Amino acid sequence: MVNTTTQPLTFEEYLTYSDGSDNRYELVDGQLVLMNPPRTEHLLITKFLEKQFDTEIQRLSLSWVTFREAGVRTGFNKSRLTDLCIVTREQARELLGQSAVFQTAPQLIVEVVSPDSITRDYRYKRSEYAALEVPEYWIVDPLEAKVTLLRWEEGLYEETVFTGEQAITSPNLPGLHLNVTQVLDASTLS
């Protein structure tokens, strides 16, 4: 993760910023922060969860959409890239023809921890998503073999940590049948 600008950008400038590369950036206090490309294992876990979420959304006939690597505005001049998020179709419709950076809270956000994202996922994003009152935030941590589920309740996050064969219970997707082992095994290509 590297800061790439010295002149602060506004949120609006961030939405249209292009340096001509395929680099992905977050906006942190007006500064562009270059995000490292994700590891293959990271992408496999995200793809697996996206399929599981889409199946449950369809089963429940929810008007929700799952996105990988969409942005979420988390402050005045701040925007984070999620690994995976679920938004309403109305939220998605509002962004047609624009950069995929949501300015209202998604229903659910997932971050998959990498060696360079530990503090960002557990500390910074947690507090920023709490400020938005994101109803459900998952921190999938292959390094520690656990999933931390944060549920927004009465003004703060209630935390539940799942490991091994424990079933992950999602308030937003109550029929989802997953355990931590299944989620982490998705990264092995077995």
PyRosetta script that sets phi, psi and omega in degrees:
from pyrosetta import init, pose_from_sequence

init()
pose = pose_from_sequence("MVNTTTQPLTFEEYLTYSDGSDNRYELVDGQLVLMNPPRTEHLLITKFLEKQFDTEIQRLSLSWVTFREAGVRTGFNKSRLTDLCIVTREQARELLGQSAVFQTAPQLIVEVVSPDSITRDYRYKRSEYAALEVPEYWIVDPLEAKVTLLRWEEGLYEETVFTGEQAITSPNLPGLHLNVTQVLDASTLS")
pose.set_psi(1, 121.9)
pose.set_omega(1, -175.4)
pose.set_phi(2, -133.6)
pose.set_psi(2, 131.7)
pose.set_omega(2, 171.7)
pose.set_phi(3, -72.5)
pose.set_psi(3, 133.1)
pose.set_omega(3, -172.8)
pose.set_phi(4, -114.9)
pose.set_psi(4, -6.2)
pose.set_omega(4, -178.6)
pose.set_phi(5, -125.0)
pose.set_psi(5, 154.6)
pose.set_omega(5, 174.2)
pose.set_phi(6, -108.1)
pose.set_psi(6, -30.9)
pose.set_omega(6, 177.4)
pose.set_phi(7, -85.8)
pose.set_psi(7, 120.0)
pose.set_omega(7, -178.8)
pose.set_phi(8, -59.9)
pose.set_psi(8, 143.0)
pose.set_omega(8, 175.7)
pose.set_phi(9, -103.2)
pose.set_psi(9, 148.4)
pose.set_omega(9, 170.2)
pose.set_phi(10, -81.2)
pose.set_psi(10, 166.0)
pose.set_omega(10, 176.8)
pose.set_phi(11, -59.8)
pose.set_psi(11, -41.2)
pose.set_omega(11, -179.3)
pose.set_phi(12, -63.8)
pose.set_psi(12, -39.0)
pose.set_omega(12, 177.2)
pose.set_phi(13, -66.4)
pose.set_psi(13, -37.5)
pose.set_omega(13, 177.5)
pose.set_phi(14, -59.5)
pose.set_psi(14, -40.9)
pose.set_omega(14, -177.7)
pose.set_phi(15, -61.0)
pose.set_psi(15, -27.3)
pose.set_omega(15, -177.8)
pose.set_phi(16, -111.1)
pose.set_psi(16, 4.6)
pose.set_omega(16, -175.9)
pose.set_phi(17, -67.2)
pose.set_psi(17, 136.2)
pose.set_omega(17, 172.8)
pose.set_phi(18, -147.7)
pose.set_psi(18, 131.7)
pose.set_omega(18, 175.1)
pose.set_phi(19, -106.6)
pose.set_psi(19, 11.4)
pose.set_omega(19, 177.9)
pose.set_phi(20, 81.2)
pose.set_psi(20, 3.3)
pose.set_omega(20, 179.7)
pose.set_phi(21, -111.5)
pose.set_psi(21, 178.8)
pose.set_omega(21, 174.1)
pose.set_phi(22, -93.7)
pose.set_psi(22, 12.8)
pose.set_omega(22, -179.7)
pose.set_phi(23, -62.4)
pose.set_psi(23, 147.5)
pose.set_omega(23, 176.6)
pose.set_phi(24, -111.4)
pose.set_psi(24, 138.1)
pose.set_omega(24, -176.7)
pose.set_phi(25, -129.3)
pose.set_psi(25, 147.1)
pose.set_omega(25, 164.1)
pose.set_phi(26, -103.2)
pose.set_psi(26, 157.2)
pose.set_omega(26, 176.3)
pose.set_phi(27, -108.3)
pose.set_psi(27, 117.8)
pose.set_omega(27, -178.2)
pose.set_phi(28, -125.5)
pose.set_psi(28, 108.8)
pose.set_omega(28, -178.7)
pose.set_phi(29, 51.9)
pose.set_psi(29, 44.0)
pose.set_omega(29, 176.6)
pose.set_phi(30, 84.2)
pose.set_psi(30, -4.3)
pose.set_omega(30, -179.2)
pose.set_phi(31, -105.0)
pose.set_psi(31, 136.7)
pose.set_omega(31, 173.6)
pose.set_phi(32, -74.8)
pose.set_psi(32, 132.0)
pose.set_omega(32, 177.7)
pose.set_phi(33, -119.7)
pose.set_psi(33, 115.4)
pose.set_omega(33, -179.6)
pose.set_phi(34, -68.9)
pose.set_psi(34, 129.0)
pose.set_omega(34, 179.0)
pose.set_phi(35, -97.2)
pose.set_psi(35, 132.4)
pose.set_omega(35, 176.9)
pose.set_phi(36, -64.9)
pose.set_psi(36, 147.2)
pose.set_omega(36, 175.2)
pose.set_phi(37, -60.9)
pose.set_psi(37, 141.8)
pose.set_omega(37, -179.7)
pose.set_phi(38, -69.9)
pose.set_psi(38, 154.3)
pose.set_omega(38, 174.4)
pose.set_phi(39, -72.7)
pose.set_psi(39, 157.2)
pose.set_omega(39, 179.6)
pose.set_phi(40, -57.9)
pose.set_psi(40, -42.5)
pose.set_omega(40, 179.6)
pose.set_phi(41, -59.7)
pose.set_psi(41, -39.2)
pose.set_omega(41, 178.0)
pose.set_phi(42, -59.9)
pose.set_psi(42, -47.8)
pose.set_omega(42, -179.5)
pose.set_phi(43, -65.0)
pose.set_psi(43, -37.5)
pose.set_omega(43, 179.7)
pose.set_phi(44, -66.4)
pose.set_psi(44, -40.8)
pose.set_omega(44, 177.1)
pose.set_phi(45, -63.5)
pose.set_psi(45, -44.8)
pose.set_omega(45, -179.5)
pose.set_phi(46, -62.8)
pose.set_psi(46, -42.7)
pose.set_omega(46, 179.2)
pose.set_phi(47, -63.0)
pose.set_psi(47, -43.5)
pose.set_omega(47, 178.6)
pose.set_phi(48, -59.5)
pose.set_psi(48, -48.8)
pose.set_omega(48, -179.2)
pose.set_phi(49, -64.2)
pose.set_psi(49, -39.3)
pose.set_omega(49, 178.6)
pose.set_phi(50, -59.1)
pose.set_psi(50, -43.9)
pose.set_omega(50, 178.6)
pose.set_phi(51, -62.9)
pose.set_psi(51, -43.3)
pose.set_omega(51, 180.0)
pose.set_phi(52, -63.7)
pose.set_psi(52, -44.8)
pose.set_omega(52, 179.9)
pose.set_phi(53, -63.4)
pose.set_psi(53, -45.5)
pose.set_omega(53, -179.2)
pose.set_phi(54, -60.3)
pose.set_psi(54, -39.8)
pose.set_omega(54, 178.7)
pose.set_phi(55, -63.1)
pose.set_psi(55, -44.6)
pose.set_omega(55, -179.2)
pose.set_phi(56, -69.9)
pose.set_psi(56, -38.0)
pose.set_omega(56, 176.6)
pose.set_phi(57, -60.8)
pose.set_psi(57, -43.5)
pose.set_omega(57, 178.9)
pose.set_phi(58, -66.4)
pose.set_psi(58, -43.2)
pose.set_omega(58, -179.5)
pose.set_phi(59, -60.2)
pose.set_psi(59, -39.2)
pose.set_omega(59, -179.4)
pose.set_phi(60, -85.2)
pose.set_psi(60, -2.9)
pose.set_omega(60, -178.2)
pose.set_phi(61, 54.6)
pose.set_psi(61, 42.4)
pose.set_omega(61, 177.9)
pose.set_phi(62, -83.3)
pose.set_psi(62, 149.0)
pose.set_omega(62, 177.7)
pose.set_phi(63, -91.6)
pose.set_psi(63, 57.9)
pose.set_omega(63, -176.6)
pose.set_phi(64, -122.4)
pose.set_psi(64, 157.5)
pose.set_omega(64, 179.6)
pose.set_phi(65, -133.4)
pose.set_psi(65, 140.8)
pose.set_omega(65, 177.9)
pose.set_phi(66, -101.6)
pose.set_psi(66, 133.9)
pose.set_omega(66, 178.3)
pose.set_phi(67, -128.0)
pose.set_psi(67, 142.2)
pose.set_omega(67, 170.2)
pose.set_phi(68, -100.5)
pose.set_psi(68, 139.3)
pose.set_omega(68, 173.3)
pose.set_phi(69, 60.5)
pose.set_psi(69, 28.5)
pose.set_omega(69, 174.1)
pose.set_phi(70, -81.3)
pose.set_psi(70, 156.6)
pose.set_omega(70, 178.6)
pose.set_phi(71, -92.9)
pose.set_psi(71, 157.1)
pose.set_omega(71, 175.1)
pose.set_phi(72, -136.6)
pose.set_psi(72, 124.5)
pose.set_omega(72, 176.6)
pose.set_phi(73, -72.6)
pose.set_psi(73, 122.6)
pose.set_omega(73, -176.1)
pose.set_phi(74, -116.0)
pose.set_psi(74, 4.4)
pose.set_omega(74, 179.4)
pose.set_phi(75, -175.4)
pose.set_psi(75, -176.6)
pose.set_omega(75, -177.2)
pose.set_phi(76, -55.6)
pose.set_psi(76, -54.8)
pose.set_omega(76, 176.8)
pose.set_phi(77, -124.1)
pose.set_psi(77, 53.8)
pose.set_omega(77, -175.6)
pose.set_phi(78, -144.2)
pose.set_psi(78, 133.7)
pose.set_omega(78, 176.7)
pose.set_phi(79, -148.0)
pose.set_psi(79, 133.6)
pose.set_omega(79, 179.9)
pose.set_phi(80, -110.9)
pose.set_psi(80, 149.1)
pose.set_omega(80, 172.7)
pose.set_phi(81, -96.1)
pose.set_psi(81, 124.7)
pose.set_omega(81, 178.3)
pose.set_phi(82, -87.3)
pose.set_psi(82, 154.6)
pose.set_omega(82, 170.8)
pose.set_phi(83, -75.3)
pose.set_psi(83, -37.5)
pose.set_omega(83, -179.3)
pose.set_phi(84, -156.9)
pose.set_psi(84, 138.9)
pose.set_omega(84, 174.8)
pose.set_phi(85, -146.5)
pose.set_psi(85, 155.5)
pose.set_omega(85, 175.8)
pose.set_phi(86, -117.5)
pose.set_psi(86, 128.3)
pose.set_omega(86, 178.6)
pose.set_phi(87, -128.8)
pose.set_psi(87, 166.0)
pose.set_omega(87, 175.2)
pose.set_phi(88, -74.6)
pose.set_psi(88, 157.7)
pose.set_omega(88, 176.5)
pose.set_phi(89, -60.7)
pose.set_psi(89, -34.0)
pose.set_omega(89, 178.5)
pose.set_phi(90, -64.0)
pose.set_psi(90, -43.1)
pose.set_omega(90, 176.4)
pose.set_phi(91, -59.9)
pose.set_psi(91, -43.0)
pose.set_omega(91, 180.0)
pose.set_phi(92, -66.7)
pose.set_psi(92, -41.2)
pose.set_omega(92, -179.9)
pose.set_phi(93, -59.6)
pose.set_psi(93, -38.2)
pose.set_omega(93, -179.3)
pose.set_phi(94, -62.5)
pose.set_psi(94, -22.3)
pose.set_omega(94, -176.5)
pose.set_phi(95, -102.1)
pose.set_psi(95, 2.6)
pose.set_omega(95, 179.1)
pose.set_phi(96, -56.7)
pose.set_psi(96, 132.1)
pose.set_omega(96, -179.2)
pose.set_phi(97, 81.4)
pose.set_psi(97, 6.7)
pose.set_omega(97, -178.1)
pose.set_phi(98, -130.2)
pose.set_psi(98, 174.0)
pose.set_omega(98, 172.5)
pose.set_phi(99, -62.7)
pose.set_psi(99, 141.5)
pose.set_omega(99, -178.5)
pose.set_phi(100, -82.1)
pose.set_psi(100, 70.8)
pose.set_omega(100, 175.6)
pose.set_phi(101, -125.1)
pose.set_psi(101, 108.0)
pose.set_omega(101, -177.4)
pose.set_phi(102, -76.6)
pose.set_psi(102, 136.6)
pose.set_omega(102, 179.9)
pose.set_phi(103, -105.0)
pose.set_psi(103, 2.3)
pose.set_omega(103, 172.4)
pose.set_phi(104, -123.1)
pose.set_psi(104, 158.0)
pose.set_omega(104, -173.3)
pose.set_phi(105, -66.4)
pose.set_psi(105, 128.6)
pose.set_omega(105, 170.3)
pose.set_phi(106, -64.0)
pose.set_psi(106, 164.1)
pose.set_omega(106, 176.8)
pose.set_phi(107, -72.2)
pose.set_psi(107, -33.4)
pose.set_omega(107, -176.4)
pose.set_phi(108, -154.2)
pose.set_psi(108, 140.7)
pose.set_omega(108, 175.7)
pose.set_phi(109, -129.2)
pose.set_psi(109, 139.8)
pose.set_omega(109, 174.6)
pose.set_phi(110, -121.5)
pose.set_psi(110, 133.2)
pose.set_omega(110, 170.4)
pose.set_phi(111, -121.7)
pose.set_psi(111, 132.7)
pose.set_omega(111, 176.3)
pose.set_phi(112, -102.1)
pose.set_psi(112, 122.4)
pose.set_omega(112, -174.6)
pose.set_phi(113, -73.4)
pose.set_psi(113, 134.7)
pose.set_omega(113, 172.3)
pose.set_phi(114, -120.6)
pose.set_psi(114, 164.0)
pose.set_omega(114, 180.0)
pose.set_phi(115, -53.5)
pose.set_psi(115, -33.8)
pose.set_omega(115, -178.1)
pose.set_phi(116, -90.4)
pose.set_psi(116, 1.4)
pose.set_omega(116, -176.4)
pose.set_phi(117, -118.3)
pose.set_psi(117, 9.3)
pose.set_omega(117, -174.6)
pose.set_phi(118, -56.0)
pose.set_psi(118, -57.1)
pose.set_omega(118, -178.5)
pose.set_phi(119, -64.6)
pose.set_psi(119, -41.3)
pose.set_omega(119, -179.1)
pose.set_phi(120, -60.9)
pose.set_psi(120, -46.6)
pose.set_omega(120, -176.3)
pose.set_phi(121, -73.8)
pose.set_psi(121, -41.7)
pose.set_omega(121, -176.5)
pose.set_phi(122, -81.8)
pose.set_psi(122, -30.7)
pose.set_omega(122, -173.3)
pose.set_phi(123, -109.2)
pose.set_psi(123, -64.8)
pose.set_omega(123, -172.8)
pose.set_phi(124, -67.2)
pose.set_psi(124, -50.4)
pose.set_omega(124, -179.0)
pose.set_phi(125, -66.6)
pose.set_psi(125, -37.1)
pose.set_omega(125, 178.1)
pose.set_phi(126, -57.2)
pose.set_psi(126, -48.5)
pose.set_omega(126, -178.5)
pose.set_phi(127, -69.9)
pose.set_psi(127, -36.3)
pose.set_omega(127, 179.4)
pose.set_phi(128, -69.1)
pose.set_psi(128, -41.1)
pose.set_omega(128, 178.4)
pose.set_phi(129, -68.7)
pose.set_psi(129, -33.3)
pose.set_omega(129, 175.8)
pose.set_phi(130, -64.6)
pose.set_psi(130, -41.2)
pose.set_omega(130, 179.0)
pose.set_phi(131, -61.3)
pose.set_psi(131, -30.6)
pose.set_omega(131, 177.1)
pose.set_phi(132, -83.3)
pose.set_psi(132, -11.2)
pose.set_omega(132, -175.2)
pose.set_phi(133, 62.8)
pose.set_psi(133, 42.3)
pose.set_omega(133, 174.7)
pose.set_phi(134, -61.5)
pose.set_psi(134, 123.2)
pose.set_omega(134, -173.2)
pose.set_phi(135, -61.9)
pose.set_psi(135, -30.2)
pose.set_omega(135, -176.4)
pose.set_phi(136, -149.5)
pose.set_psi(136, 128.4)
pose.set_omega(136, -178.5)
pose.set_phi(137, -132.1)
pose.set_psi(137, 121.5)
pose.set_omega(137, 178.3)
pose.set_phi(138, -103.8)
pose.set_psi(138, 133.7)
pose.set_omega(138, 170.6)
pose.set_phi(139, -114.1)
pose.set_psi(139, 104.8)
pose.set_omega(139, 179.5)
pose.set_phi(140, -90.7)
pose.set_psi(140, 117.8)
pose.set_omega(140, -172.6)
pose.set_phi(141, -119.9)
pose.set_psi(141, 92.3)
pose.set_omega(141, 177.5)
pose.set_phi(142, -66.0)
pose.set_psi(142, -24.6)
pose.set_omega(142, -178.9)
pose.set_phi(143, -69.0)
pose.set_psi(143, -34.8)
pose.set_omega(143, -179.6)
pose.set_phi(144, -108.2)
pose.set_psi(144, 2.5)
pose.set_omega(144, 179.5)
pose.set_phi(145, 54.2)
pose.set_psi(145, 53.4)
pose.set_omega(145, 179.5)
pose.set_phi(146, -152.0)
pose.set_psi(146, 162.5)
pose.set_omega(146, 172.1)
pose.set_phi(147, -124.7)
pose.set_psi(147, 123.6)
pose.set_omega(147, 175.9)
pose.set_phi(148, -101.7)
pose.set_psi(148, 121.4)
pose.set_omega(148, 178.7)
pose.set_phi(149, -108.2)
pose.set_psi(149, 123.5)
pose.set_omega(149, 179.4)
pose.set_phi(150, -109.2)
pose.set_psi(150, 122.4)
pose.set_omega(150, -177.4)
pose.set_phi(151, -113.7)
pose.set_psi(151, 123.7)
pose.set_omega(151, -179.7)
pose.set_phi(152, -72.5)
pose.set_psi(152, 120.4)
pose.set_omega(152, -177.2)
pose.set_phi(153, -148.6)
pose.set_psi(153, 120.9)
pose.set_omega(153, 176.6)
pose.set_phi(154, 50.9)
pose.set_psi(154, 45.8)
pose.set_omega(154, 172.1)
pose.set_phi(155, 89.1)
pose.set_psi(155, 5.3)
pose.set_omega(155, 175.2)
pose.set_phi(156, -157.8)
pose.set_psi(156, 169.1)
pose.set_omega(156, 179.3)
pose.set_phi(157, -85.1)
pose.set_psi(157, 129.1)
pose.set_omega(157, 169.2)
pose.set_phi(158, -94.0)
pose.set_psi(158, 127.2)
pose.set_omega(158, -173.2)
pose.set_phi(159, -105.1)
pose.set_psi(159, 133.8)
pose.set_omega(159, 172.1)
pose.set_phi(160, -129.6)
pose.set_psi(160, 130.2)
pose.set_omega(160, 179.4)
pose.set_phi(161, -107.3)
pose.set_psi(161, 129.3)
pose.set_omega(161, 179.7)
pose.set_phi(162, -113.8)
pose.set_psi(162, 142.2)
pose.set_omega(162, 176.8)
pose.set_phi(163, -138.5)
pose.set_psi(163, 162.7)
pose.set_omega(163, 173.1)
pose.set_phi(164, 51.2)
pose.set_psi(164, -125.2)
pose.set_omega(164, -176.0)
pose.set_phi(165, -88.7)
pose.set_psi(165, 4.6)
pose.set_omega(165, 179.6)
pose.set_phi(166, -61.9)
pose.set_psi(166, 134.3)
pose.set_omega(166, 177.1)
pose.set_phi(167, -72.8)
pose.set_psi(167, 131.4)
pose.set_omega(167, 177.1)
pose.set_phi(168, -82.5)
pose.set_psi(168, 120.5)
pose.set_omega(168, -179.0)
pose.set_phi(169, -103.3)
pose.set_psi(169, 114.0)
pose.set_omega(169, -177.1)
pose.set_phi(170, -100.7)
pose.set_psi(170, 121.6)
pose.set_omega(170, 176.5)
pose.set_phi(171, -61.3)
pose.set_psi(171, -35.4)
pose.set_omega(171, -178.3)
pose.set_phi(172, -80.5)
pose.set_psi(172, -27.3)
pose.set_omega(172, -178.3)
pose.set_phi(173, -128.5)
pose.set_psi(173, 72.4)
pose.set_omega(173, -170.6)
pose.set_phi(174, -64.2)
pose.set_psi(174, -21.4)
pose.set_omega(174, -179.8)
pose.set_phi(175, -91.8)
pose.set_psi(175, 3.1)
pose.set_omega(175, -179.5)
pose.set_phi(176, -67.0)
pose.set_psi(176, 127.0)
pose.set_omega(176, -179.4)
pose.set_phi(177, -115.3)
pose.set_psi(177, 90.4)
pose.set_omega(177, -179.5)
pose.set_phi(178, -137.5)
pose.set_psi(178, 150.4)
pose.set_omega(178, 168.4)
pose.set_phi(179, -126.1)
pose.set_psi(179, 170.2)
pose.set_omega(179, -174.4)
pose.set_phi(180, -63.1)
pose.set_psi(180, -40.9)
pose.set_omega(180, 180.0)
pose.set_phi(181, -58.2)
pose.set_psi(181, -44.2)
pose.set_omega(181, 178.3)
pose.set_phi(182, -60.0)
pose.set_psi(182, -44.6)
pose.set_omega(182, -178.0)
pose.set_phi(183, -63.4)
pose.set_psi(183, -47.4)
pose.set_omega(183, -177.2)
pose.set_phi(184, -72.4)
pose.set_psi(184, -32.6)
pose.set_omega(184, 177.7)
pose.set_phi(185, -66.2)
pose.set_psi(185, -19.9)
pose.set_omega(185, 178.3)
pose.set_phi(186, -61.5)
pose.set_psi(186, -19.7)
pose.set_omega(186, -177.0)
pose.set_phi(187, -85.0)
pose.set_psi(187, -2.4)
pose.set_omega(187, -172.3)
pose.set_phi(188, -96.9)
pose.set_psi(188, -10.2)
pose.set_omega(188, -177.1)
pose.set_phi(189, 56.5)
pose.set_psi(189, 36.0)
pose.set_omega(189, -179.8)
pose.set_phi(190, -85.8)
pose.dump_pdb("model.pdb")
